[in-house]
């Protein structure tokens, strides 16, 4: 197995990147599964992307939004919003998995950055304030299907109350004019962080596309070794 050594800000700290050109790595993010036939192995990263696209009304193979979740049966059942929201959850977890496994070699990563931040800093041009908002949306929405991120035990952490919109806006995240102070009776728009979920999912599809391009350019580092990736991010059927 080939490794390259990359030094971070601390010259004593060295990150060992696994060879990203290993065919196993390419198959890990391929929408076509299984990634191996003997045994029949599936990538949970790819499965997340498959589910995210189907639930959120996108083309299964391209990820282009086609509004397929807004079909007659979903309106009859009242499940179109549930499909959109569950699709968004899948996309946020998918983004987190990308940041857990991959990072761009030449991107400056803070030692305290989590996987969401690593993925967005490596494979998008989103500014830090919006990256932080998406990171906290993941905490609130994926953990408890809620739209408030406020840890009463750690009051110094940023506080957010989110609004999810299906309107289109290339800004993706509309930051509040005034930071929310944790007052739950405050319903004002000025303290609300608005997330345009269709455009956010477009952004995550863009992260996926950029990851594939950068892998071809050999500019992506893979942190876990294959044995760990197989244990954490694949299943055998």
C-alpha positions, 0 to 999 in steps of 0.5 A, a space after each residue: 500500500 502506498 502512502 504519502 506524508 502531509 504535514 499540517 500546521 504543527 510540523 510534528 503532526 504528520 497525516 498518512 494518506 492512503 493511495 486514493 487511486 486504489 480501485 477499491 476507493 473509486 468503487 466506494 463512491 460509485 453509485 453503481 453497487 455492489 462494489 464487489 461481487 465475491 463476497 457481495 459488498 455494498 458501500 454505505 456511502 453509495 447507499 446513502 447517496 442512492 437513498 438521498 436521490 430517490 427520497 428527494 426526487 432526483 435522478 438516480 444516476 445524475 443527481 439532477 433534481 426532477 421533483 419526483 417526490 412531488 408525485 400524486 401518491 405522496 400528496 395523497 399520503 401526505 409524505 412529500 415533506 417527509 421524503 424531502 426531509 429524510 432525503 436531506 438527512 441522508 445527504 447530510 450524513 453522506 456529506 459527513 462520511 465524505 469528510 470522514 474518509 476524504 480530504 483535499 491535500 492542499 486545503 488547510 484544515 483546523 485540528 478541531 474541524 469535524 467531518 462536515 467542515 472538512 468535506 465542505 472546505 475540501 470540495 466546495 467554495 462555501 464561506 466559513 459562516 455558512 459552513 458552520 450553519 450547515 454543520 449545526 443544522 446537521 447536529 439538530 436535524 440528524 440527531 433529533 429531527 429538530 430545527 433548533 441547535 442550542 446546548 443548554 449545558 454549553 451556552 457559549 456554543 453558537 445557537 441557531 433556529 432554522 427554517 427550511 425552505 423549498 424555494 430556490 436561492 443560490 445563496 443556499 444559507 441565509 444567515 440571520 441579521 441578529 444572532 439568536 440568543 436562545 429565547 424560544 419565544 423569539 419567532 422573528 425572521 431577523 434571528 432565523 437561519 434559513 436553509 434552502 434545502 433543494 440548493 443545499 442538496 445541489 451543493 452536496 451533489 457538487 461536493 460529490 462531483 468535485 470529489 470524483 474530479 479531484 480523485 482523478 487528479 490525485 489531489 485527494 487524501 484518504 485517511 482510513 486504511 481499507 480494513 477500517 473502511 470495510 468495517 465502518 462503511 461497507 456491508 456484505 449481503 
